[in-house]
Structures are given as structure tokens and as C-alpha cells.
Amino acid sequence: MFKPIVWMACLAPLAFLVYDGFTDNLTANPIEKITNTTGIWTLRLIVATLAITPLRRLTGINQLINYRRVVGLFAFFYGFLHFTIFFFLDHQFDFGAMWTDVLKRPYIAAGFTAFVLMIPLAITSTTGWIRRMGGKNWNLLHRLIYITALAAVLHYFWKVKLDATYPVYYGIGVAVLLGFRAWRYFAKRAASEV
């Protein structure tokens, strides 16, 4: 029922970027503006994806789980745009220059790691893949989202040179969401041992 609203909300950042492009409002450095916008929306949607399960458990609104896949795929979509801009516009298709940048700059290595880890998550997000892999293996693979989120926060934190306020906020958000999962895991284990 709410999927069209979720789709529109997830496409809104791209729509605003396109609008800014057509109205010549992409600042003096349009590549940097597009790169930063797609990067921050990748991180926001990763955090939103992580937040869905705790919100479902805390509110009892089980329908929230129906939106996790869509939000996660939009996180990958913005991550793909972010990486594409970095690779094609910043490095002009030069694999060697890109790889040198990945090895030389920790913030790029963290971002590249986050993006690469999102690829198997996006590929295996379909019902067919869940069936093929079996629920347990699929769940195990999709725990890569935790490492992805940490790598994305590190990427943002290391990239910012002066004011790390926002990266710290995202880091706290990710820590709380992962802490909630750890607490649930250990609570379940303790209950099963009783």
C-alpha cells in the first residue's frame, strides 16, 4: 500500500539533483555536488534499511519488513551512482588510477569496500535467491550490511576534513542499530539456555 510513497521518497534526492542540473544550480563544482549527494543518500538509506527491523520489533508493525528490500536496493542504486561518478568522471575509465586511489586513500578504500559488499546483497535480494540459497545462508550473507554500514560511516568520517559532526551522528545511529541486534541475539541465547 505504501510502496509508491517509499519509491517516491527514495527517488526524491535524484529528482532534486536532476532539477538542480536543469536549473544550473549544482554549485561551482557540479561533480562534487553530485558525488556528495549520492554518497550521503547511500548512507542514509543504508541506515534506514538497518532501522526497519528494530522499528518493526519495537512497534509491532510487521508490514514494515515489506519495505526493507526496496530501501536496500535504493541504497545500492545511490551507491552505484556514487561509485560511477567517482570512476567515470573523476578517473575517466582508468582502472589503474582508480585502484591507486583506493590503495592510497583510506576514505576511498572504506567507500569502495562498502560498495563492493553491497553488490552481492543487491544481486541476492530477490525471492528466487532467498529460495535458492536457503533462509539460513541468505541471512548469513545479508549480515554483510553491518560491515557495509560501518565502512560507509568510516568513508564519510575520513572524507570530512573539518567538521565531523554528521559522520559522528551517523556512526552513533549505526552503533545503536547494531547494538540493538547484538542485545536481541544475546537475549535470545540466554533465554534458550534457561
N, C-alpha and C positions, 0 to 999 in steps of 0.2 A: 504493500500500500504506500509506504513512504519511499520506496526505491527511486521514483522520479525526483523527489526532493533531494535525496542523498546524491544522485547523479548531478543535479543542477548545482548543489553546493560544492561538489568536488570539481566541477568544470568551471566554476566562477573565477578562480585565480587565472586560469588560462584565458578566459573571455576578457578579463580586465587587461591582461598583457597584450592581447590582440588589439583591444580598443586603444590602449596606450600607443601601440605601434602605428595604428592608423591615424591617431590624432597627434603624432610626433611628440609624445610625452614619455619617452623611455629614458630620459635624462641625457647627460652629455656622453655617457658610456652605456649604450644600449645592451651590449653583450654582457657587461657586468650586472646590469639590472635584471636581465632575463635569467642569467645564471643564478643570481642570488634568490630571485623569486621562486624559481623552480626548485632550488635546493631547500629553501625554508618550508615550502609546501610538501616536499617529500618527507621532511622530518615531522611536520605537524600531522600528516596522515599516518605515518608510522606510529606516532604516539596515540592517535585516535584509534588505530587498529588494536593496539595493546590495551586501550582503555575499555574496549567493548565487553570483554569477558568479565572483568571486575564490576563494571556497571550492571551487567546482566545479573551477576550473583548478588550484588548489594540491593538492587531494585526489584528483583524477581521478574523483570520484563524479559522473558525468554526470546521474544521476537527480535531483540537487538542483535542476536547472533546472525540473523539473516543479512545484516549489513556489513559484517566483518570482511567478507570476501571482496565486496565492491570497494570498500575503503582501502583495503590492502592492495588491490590491483591499481587503484588510482595513485597510491603511494609509489608503486613501481613505475607507473606511467610518468609521473613527475620526475622520479629518479632517472628514468631513461632520457627524458628531455634534458635534464641537468647534465648527465654524462655526455649526451650527444653534442650539446653546446661546447662543453669542455674539449671533446675530442675533435669535432669538426671545425668549430670556429676558432678555438684557441690554438689548436695544433695542426690544422689543415690536413687531416687524414694521416698525419705522420705518427705511425705506431712507435717508432724509436723515441721520438721526442716526448710522446705521452708516457711511455714506460720509464724514461729517465725522470720525468716529473714525479711519477708515482714513487720511485725509489728514493728520490732526493727530498721530497717534502712530506713530512709526516701527516699533515692535514689532508693532502691528496691521497696518500696511501689509505688513510682511515675511510675517506669517502668512497674510494674505489672498492675497498673491502665491503662496505655496506651495500654498494650497488651490485657487486658480483654475488653476494649472498641472497639478494632479492630475486635473482634470476630463477633459481630452482623453485622458490616459493611461488612465483608468478606462474611458471610452467605447470606446476602440480596443483594449482588451485581449483581445478575442475572436479566435478563429481566422479568422472571417469578415472582420474588419477587417484582419488581417495579410495575407490573400489580396487583399482589395480595394486596399489601399494599396501592396502590393508590399513585399518584405522590406526593401529599402534605405530607402524613405520611412518605413516603420514604425519602423525602427531610429533614424532621424534624429529623428522626433517623440519617441520614448521616451527620448531623451537629455535631455528636459526634467526627468527625475527628478534629474539632477545639480543643476540650478538650484533645483528644489523642495527638495532636501536642504539646500542652502546657505541658502535663505530660511527654512526651518523652524528651522535652528540659530540663525540671526540672530534670529528671532522669540523663541525661548526665551532667548537671551543678553540681548536688550534688555528682555525682560519681567522677568527676575530683577533685583531691586534690590540685594540684599546679597551673597549667596554665589553666584558664577558658576561654581563648581566643576563641576557636572553639565553645564551648557551647553558648557563648555570640553572636557570629556570627549567629548561628542557631536561637537563640532567637530573634535577630533583624529581620532575614528573616521571621520567623513565625509572628512576630508583624506587619511587613509591609503587609504581605498577609492577615492577619485578619483585619488590618486597612483598606485595600482596600475594603474588603467585607462590613465592617461597613459603610464606606463612601458611597458605592453604595446603601446600604439599606436605609440610611437616605436621600440620594439624591432622590431616587425613592419615598419615603414617602412624602418628601417636594413637589415634582412635582405633586403627586396625590392630594395634598391638595389645590393646586393652582386652 
